Amino acid sequence: MKFNKFLFLSLLFAVQFSYSQEGIAVYTDYLTDNYYLIHPSMAGASNCGKVRLTGRQQWFGQEDAPALQTLSFNTSLGEDQKSGIGFIAFNDKNGYHSQSGAKLTYAHHLMFSRSTADLNMLSFGLSGAFIQSRLDESEFTTFDPVIVGGGFTQKDSYFNMDLGVSYHYLDFFTHVTVKNFISNQRREIYSAGIESDNLRKYLWSVGADFGNEDRILIEPSFMFQYTEKTGEKAIDLNAKIYKGMEFGKLWGGLSYRTSFDGAQYLDGGVANDQKLQWITPFVGLNFKQFMLAYSYNHVLGNVKFDNAGYHQLTLGINVFCKDKPYDCNCPAVVN
């Protein structure tokens, strides 16, 4: 029974983490004022430059549990704010596997607004990523034909690109991104042909803001993701609320992710199906130019590796702020 559960979990989590070499996995940290982390077209889209530091830890108390850290910065260039640049550094570790890398981004913003009374902006973004994958074989005691081998830490580096487009109109927004546009394999770590060289993943986000940010602002949204090679699909359904305060603003919300694909497991000889599902409450605070946020992912379903969830903390600071260019309820663009 224990082996069946382990095998099931391996298949189930493949829906979320299809390829460990995809770079930064798509979690729900974009909801903590960090859309640029997954959509390159958001670089420089805001009237403030944004520095964001995230730390994510899964399954507290488990040895070699997955952990991820990211540091990102993006800002607009010039007074007209038609161009933006960005930078992301990350470190991701999961057992014997680890990755680290960096992304450089350029974005261009086309303004169709008639005046400061409305927002009408089309944005294009391109990120170039350099990533190094590592496999620590120092504790391996048996031969695995899939792994190149050697008894030490194997390394392989590669380059990839993300492409994206965003559109903001008044209080409405949408983003489309293609991650890992270039085909790649880690031939220095795994035997030839073991890994697919197609890592492309498509993301589509849509949302809108209703209300008044000085009082209560409600932001429903969703994000759909599709992995090209395997055909895996998942969707996030999100609800976010902002409350204006004298010192800044409070915000929080709830996200629900479900996959369209699942796996079977045996329970007392009976085959049951389970899809990857998790629910994420999150809360944040903006105090002057500073930002602090916390989110917690809780996996749903009968079969789990551990009852402990995934904790993530985000620290941020807004820099190089310009006058608010638009009179809109659009927190991702106007701070």
BELKAJO-V246510 format. One record per helix or strand. SS is the DSSP state (helix for helix, strand for strand). FROM is the first residue (numbers start at 0). TO is the last residue. If there is no record, write none. Layout:
# BELKAJO-V246510
SS|FROM|TO, SS|FROM|TO
This chain:
# BELKAJO-V246510
helix|1|12, helix|28|30, helix|34|36, helix|39|41, strand|48|57, strand|66|76, strand|82|93, strand|96|110, strand|119|135, strand|146|146, strand|152|168, strand|171|178, strand|189|189, strand|200|210, strand|215|226, strand|232|243, strand|247|266, strand|269|286, strand|289|298, strand|309|318
